[in-house]
Amino acid sequence: MTDLFSLREGEIFRTLKELNDCEFVVIGGYSVNAYTLPRFSVDCDIAVKDEDELSKIAKNLLKLGYVKEQSFNVPYSGTFARFEKKIENNFSVSMDILVGEVTDRMTSASFSADWVFKHSALRILKGKTIREELKLRTINCDALLVMKIVSCRSTDIRDVFMMIPNVEDKEWVKREVASRYNFKDRLDKIIEKVNSKQFKDGLSGVYGQFDRNVFDKHKKLITKLLD
């Protein structure tokens, strides 16, 4: 299975390199890898400002052997497109492109593409199973935390937990979340999840043995967001 994940990551990295003349911001799982220990991500999510940029990226993806999918499930609503490529034994990689804004389907919270671009910079992305690194425009840690706290799915909570030591302006994070959803509701949900035994076991399953002192430090930083 690790070899298949390596194939997937290698294909995603090659694809991103081929898109180096396009204007986009990496969000989602691959952006998390810029701020903490790398993890596997099934899809690569990118945000663009308009349909013209989507068309430009689509042309590149089609040349690389991707096919535009017509029916699929994503945690977003609004304008987006998914392109998928089969790489081996029906194992596939996919690129999800969000156009103009990123809107969470569960909460209806929205982040404009302008907001995403404003809170992004060139950063180094690393793979989980490959040694290659890429320098790409990536959403910054604080803005990514805002998006993850608002969405609050299980994987989002794990990502928030892992990234929390890198937060630069927790008051800004709190304001941005609160402007879109009930901040206390989101943080209570995160703390409840983090306090469960299953949560630490799940971290170990993704990252290997997780040091207790490091775990407690991350947990304390999460709780401090309530201050």
ABEGO torsion letter per residue (X at the ends): XAAAAAAAAAAAAAAAAAAAABBBBBBEAAAAAAABBBBBBABBBBBBABAAAAAAAAAAAAAAGBBBBABBBBABBEBBBBBBBBABGGBBBBBBBBBGBBBBAAAGBBBBAAAAAABBBBBBBBBAABABBBBBBBBBAAAAAAAAAAAGBAAAAAAAAAAAAABABAAAAAAAAAAABBAAAAAAAAAAAAABAAAAAAAAAAAEBBBAAAAAAAAAAAAAAAX
